[in-house]
């Protein structure tokens, strides 16, 4: 587990039946993605309906926590007073290596803003928040 990157006051995602396995999978250190029971499409973010076949039956499968930064931004302007102490900070979009079409948003927590770049290999780690929500964060892969 790792420390939370953004301030404690920052809004947490609402936990739903569809995303619970994703946001609570970090408890076990696992990156879990939603897979359609009908056609085996892996999708993220979790949804009530498969984007491929419109099935509503899913399972949640653990995947290797490795990925690559495919897009990022460095935020210099605090859009909320709670963010003022942490600017500049990064927001990245990571393509999961096992399922390259799957993209997960997070932050690279161990790289200065000037070191974040497209192509940076990263590994998922989890920040425990409020005892039962785990936010995916990323560290530079060794």
HELIX and SHEET records of a PDB file:
HELIX    1   1 UNK A   20  UNK A   25  1                                   6    
HELIX    2   2 UNK A   26  UNK A   28  5                                   3    
HELIX    3   3 UNK A   81  UNK A   86  5                                   6    
HELIX    4   4 UNK A  113  UNK A  115  5                                   3    
SHEET    1   A 3 UNK A  42  UNK A  43  0                                        
SHEET    2   A 3 UNK A  31  UNK A  36 -1                                        
SHEET    3   A 3 UNK A  58  UNK A  63 -1                                        
SHEET    1   B 5 UNK A  99  UNK A 106  0                                        
SHEET    2   B 5 UNK A  89  UNK A  96 -1                                        
SHEET    3   B 5 UNK A  66  UNK A  75 -1                                        
SHEET    4   B 5 UNK A 121  UNK A 129 -1                                        
SHEET    5   B 5 UNK A 133  UNK A 140 -1                                        
END                                                                             
